[in-house]
Amino acid sequence: MNKIKDTVDNFYKNKKIYENSKKFALIKINKFKTHYKSEYFISKISHLLELANFFHIDLNKDQKIEIFNYLKKEFFKNDGASPISKTFAKLKGYSCVKEIYSTYYYFKCLIFLDEIPKKEDLEKLKNFMFKNYNKFGFFNKENSNTNLQYRKHQEFTMQSMFAAEFLIYAQKEGIKLSDQINDLANAYKKEIMNFRGLSSKYYAYNLIKLINKQLIDKNLSKNLTEYVYSRFNYDGGFVDYFPNEKIDESSGHVPRFSKDQNISHIFSTYEAYYLLNELKSLESSYVKKIKVYLNNSPFDAESGYGHQIYVKQFKKPWGKSGSLRETLQLLKFPFI
């Protein structure tokens, strides 16, 4: 008996999501086993390995060693990892800058490949994270030319949460952390309702939970619950933000977004479902609507599950968009 398959099938009340996802995963991962050097993005490699882990698609010992050596050679440098491979960066003329989120994905890849980092390596990675600590949290603020006041809050809350997840792991392995990480949890507790967008609140909540769950009190739970439900959309899913919230100097002016449609995404719906479940505020009537929305998610054999793309005021969809991450999230809903 396949308990994972049964759980997914029972949640969605059909077999297509598990079956389509597994076929998609087998094709992608079998190709990756022999063509891993053609994958130039560390996040995509991490998602492929996570998909293999979900479906128990095994890589043999030699394959794992080869992939690990490729990652170490192409993505890692001294104490951190870049989002793209050195070969791809040279080919395109891009710079190979180390980032917090790519270092996190590199770390995740090591775990999936059974290459548990040594204590001295964990210390180096920790130092890289704290080297990028500032008033926003763990954030490479110099790696973009965008004015800081116009950065999406998701940008620094995501990187901070990724850094926190790694640091808590390192702490369990005997690495000492400074009090800055506790200070950050307290700061995010105060600011979480001021962060713009559902995703930023999702990442901030998880950071607080990782570091000090006691900070999540009744008042925060109430405010977060109200906010999450305010992101519910007409199609049964959730949105990160609505078009009228994008109108500022960083996004453009009213004519540019006034006719945009409010399209839900698996990303935002996953984050909303997770938060509401965590806050013990997930209402059954909403669960039914969410499942209908998820069951209608378009599937593409090449890109996986995703969403329809709509252009401005036009009613018919422009086409499908799918990704490894959305496919993974769709599979994870039943286990939240």
C-alpha positions in Angstrom: 0.0 0.0 0.0 1.3 3.5 -1.0 0.2 5.7 1.9 1.5 8.9 0.2 -0.6 8.2 -2.9 -3.7 7.3 -0.8 -3.3 10.5 1.2 -3.1 12.7 -1.9 -5.9 10.8 -3.7 -8.2 11.1 -0.7 -7.5 14.8 -0.2 -8.3 15.7 -3.8 -11.0 13.0 -4.3 -9.3 12.0 -7.6 -6.2 10.2 -8.8 -5.1 12.6 -11.5 -2.9 14.9 -9.4 -0.7 12.2 -8.0 -0.6 10.2 -11.2 0.2 13.3 -13.4 2.8 14.5 -10.9 4.6 11.2 -10.6 4.8 10.8 -14.4 6.1 14.3 -14.7 8.6 13.6 -11.9 9.9 10.4 -13.4 10.6 12.1 -16.7 12.3 15.1 -15.2 14.4 13.2 -12.7 15.5 10.4 -15.0 16.7 13.1 -17.4 18.4 14.9 -14.6 20.3 11.8 -13.5 22.2 11.8 -16.8 22.0 15.5 -17.8 22.5 17.2 -14.5 25.3 19.4 -16.0 22.7 21.1 -18.1 20.9 22.4 -15.1 22.2 25.9 -14.4 19.9 27.0 -11.5 20.5 25.8 -7.9 16.8 26.4 -6.9 15.6 24.1 -9.8 18.1 21.4 -8.8 16.9 21.6 -5.2 13.2 21.3 -6.3 14.1 18.3 -8.5 15.8 16.5 -5.7 12.9 17.3 -3.4 10.5 15.8 -5.9 12.6 12.7 -6.2 12.6 12.4 -2.4 8.8 12.8 -2.3 8.2 10.0 -4.8 11.1 7.9 -3.4 12.8 8.0 -6.8 16.3 6.8 -5.9 19.6 8.1 -7.1 22.4 5.6 -6.6 25.5 6.4 -4.6 27.7 7.2 -7.7 25.0 9.5 -9.1 24.8 11.4 -5.8 28.5 11.8 -5.6 28.7 13.1 -9.2 25.9 15.6 -8.6 27.5 16.7 -5.4 30.8 17.3 -7.1 29.1 19.3 -9.9 27.3 21.5 -7.3 30.5 22.1 -5.3 32.4 23.0 -8.5 29.8 25.1 -10.2 27.8 26.9 -7.4 29.9 27.0 -4.2 32.7 29.4 -3.4 34.4 29.6 0.0 31.3 30.1 2.3 28.3 30.5 0.1 26.6 29.6 -3.2 25.4 31.5 -6.2 22.0 31.1 -7.9 23.5 30.1 -11.3 26.4 27.9 -12.3 29.8 29.4 -13.1 29.5 27.9 -16.6 26.2 29.5 -17.3 27.3 32.9 -15.9 30.4 32.8 -18.1 28.3 31.9 -21.1 25.9 34.7 -20.6 28.3 37.3 -19.2 26.5 37.3 -15.8 28.2 37.9 -12.4 28.2 34.9 -10.1 27.2 36.6 -6.8 26.6 34.5 -3.7 23.1 34.9 -2.3 21.4 33.8 0.9 18.6 32.0 -0.8 20.9 30.1 -3.2 23.2 29.1 -0.3 20.1 27.8 1.4 19.1 25.7 -1.7 22.7 24.5 -1.9 22.4 23.3 1.7 19.1 21.6 1.0 20.7 19.8 -2.0 23.5 18.4 0.3 20.9 17.0 2.6 19.0 15.3 -0.2 22.2 13.9 -1.6 23.2 12.5 1.9 26.2 14.8 2.0 25.8 16.0 5.6 28.0 19.1 6.0 30.9 18.9 8.4 30.9 21.2 11.5 33.6 23.4 10.0 31.5 23.8 6.8 28.4 24.7 8.9 30.5 27.3 10.6 31.5 28.9 7.3 27.9 28.9 6.1 26.8 30.5 9.4 29.4 33.2 9.0 28.2 34.0 5.5 24.6 34.3 6.8 25.5 36.7 9.6 27.8 38.7 7.3 24.6 39.6 5.5 22.7 40.5 8.6 21.2 44.0 8.8 18.1 45.9 9.9 16.0 44.0 7.4 17.2 40.6 8.7 19.4 38.2 6.7 19.4 40.1 3.4 21.8 40.7 0.5 20.7 44.3 0.1 23.6 45.2 -2.2 22.8 42.6 -4.8 20.2 44.8 -6.5 20.0 48.3 -7.8 16.4 48.8 -6.7 15.9 51.5 -4.1 15.5 49.8 -0.7 12.2 51.5 0.1 10.7 49.9 -3.0 11.9 46.4 -2.5 9.1 43.8 -2.1 9.0 42.7 1.6 8.9 39.1 0.4 12.5 39.6 -0.7 14.0 40.0 2.7 11.5 38.0 4.7 12.1 35.0 2.5 15.9 35.2 2.7 15.6 35.7 6.5 13.4 32.7 6.9 15.7 30.5 4.8 18.7 31.7 6.8 16.9 31.0 10.1 16.0 27.4 8.9 19.6 26.7 8.2 20.9 28.3 11.4 18.5 26.4 13.6 19.8 23.2 11.9 23.4 24.3 12.5 22.6 25.0 16.1 21.3 21.5 16.6 24.6 20.3 15.2 26.5 22.2 17.9 27.1 25.6 16.1 26.7 28.6 18.5 24.5 31.4 17.4 24.5 35.0 18.5 21.5 36.7 20.1 20.9 38.6 16.9 18.7 35.7 15.7 16.4 36.2 18.8 16.4 39.9 18.2 15.2 39.3 14.7 12.3 37.1 15.8 11.2 39.9 18.2 11.5 42.5 15.5 9.5 40.5 13.0 6.8 39.9 15.6 6.4 43.7 15.9 6.5 44.3 12.2 4.7 41.3 10.6 1.4 43.1 10.1 3.2 46.0 8.4 4.9 43.7 5.8 3.2 44.0 2.4 1.7 40.9 0.8 0.7 37.4 1.9 4.1 35.8 1.1 6.0 38.2 3.4 3.7 37.3 6.3 4.1 33.6 5.5 7.9 33.8 5.7 7.9 36.1 8.7 5.5 33.8 10.6 7.7 30.8 9.9 10.8 32.6 11.0 9.1 33.5 14.3 7.9 30.0 14.7 11.4 28.5 14.1 13.1 30.8 16.5 10.6 31.4 19.3 7.1 30.0 18.9 6.0 31.5 22.2 5.9 34.9 20.4 2.9 33.8 18.4 0.1 35.1 20.8 -3.6 35.4 20.5 -3.5 38.9 19.2 -1.1 38.1 16.4 -3.1 35.0 15.5 -6.3 37.0 15.3 -4.7 39.7 13.1 -3.0 37.3 10.8 -6.2 35.2 10.4 -8.2 38.3 9.4 -5.5 39.3 6.9 -5.2 35.9 5.3 -8.9 35.6 4.7 -8.9 39.1 3.1 -6.6 37.5 0.4 -9.3 35.0 -0.6 -10.2 35.4 -4.3 -13.4 34.8 -6.3 -12.0 31.6 -8.0 -11.5 29.8 -4.7 -7.8 30.4 -4.3 -5.7 33.1 -2.6 -3.6 36.0 -3.9 -0.4 37.6 -2.6 -1.8 41.1 -3.3 -4.5 42.7 -5.4 -3.7 44.9 -8.4 -4.8 48.1 -6.7 -2.1 47.4 -4.1 0.6 47.4 -6.7 0.2 51.0 -7.6 3.3 52.8 -6.3 6.6 54.2 -7.6 8.1 50.7 -7.8 5.3 49.1 -9.8 4.0 51.9 -12.1 0.9 54.0 -12.3 -2.8 53.5 -12.3 -3.2 53.0 -16.1 -0.7 50.2 -16.0 -2.5 48.0 -13.5 -6.1 49.2 -13.4 -7.3 46.5 -15.8 -5.3 43.6 -14.4 -7.3 40.6 -13.3 -7.1 39.1 -9.8 -5.6 35.7 -10.5 -5.0 33.2 -7.7 -1.8 31.2 -7.6 -0.9 27.8 -6.0 2.0 29.6 -4.2 -0.4 32.0 -2.4 -3.1 29.5 -1.8 -0.5 27.1 -0.2 0.8 29.9 2.0 -2.8 30.9 3.1 -3.8 27.3 3.7 -0.7 26.7 5.8 -1.1 29.8 7.9 -4.8 29.2 8.6 -4.1 25.6 9.6 -1.3 26.8 11.8 -3.5 29.4 13.4 -6.3 26.8 13.9 -8.6 29.1 11.8 -9.2 26.9 8.7 -12.9 26.9 8.1 -14.4 23.8 6.3 -16.4 25.9 3.9 -13.2 27.5 2.7 -11.4 24.1 2.5 -14.1 22.9 0.0 -13.6 26.0 -2.2 -9.8 25.7 -2.1 -10.0 22.0 -3.1 -12.2 22.9 -6.1 -9.7 25.6 -7.1 -6.7 23.2 -6.7 -8.4 20.4 -8.7 -8.8 22.8 -11.6 -5.1 23.7 -11.7 -3.9 23.2 -15.3 -1.3 20.6 -15.9 1.4 20.6 -18.6 3.6 17.6 -19.3 6.7 19.8 -19.8 6.3 22.3 -16.9 4.0 20.5 -14.4 1.1 22.0 -12.4 0.5 25.8 -12.3 -2.0 28.4 -13.3 -3.6 30.0 -16.3 -2.1 33.3 -17.6 -4.5 36.1 -18.2 -3.6 39.4 -19.9 -5.3 42.6 -18.7 -9.1 42.7 -19.3 -9.2 39.8 -21.8 -11.5 37.0 -20.4 -9.8 34.0 -22.2 -6.5 32.8 -20.7 -3.4 33.5 -22.7 -1.9 30.1 -21.8 -0.6 27.8 -19.0 2.3 28.4 -16.6 3.7 25.6 -14.5 6.7 24.9 -12.3 8.4 22.3 -10.1 7.7 24.4 -7.0 3.9 24.6 -7.7 3.8 20.9 -8.4 5.5 20.2 -5.1 3.2 22.5 -3.2 0.1 20.8 -4.8 1.4 17.5 -3.5 2.1 18.9 0.0 -1.4 20.3 0.7 -2.7 17.0 2.1 0.2 16.8 4.6 -0.2 20.3 6.1 
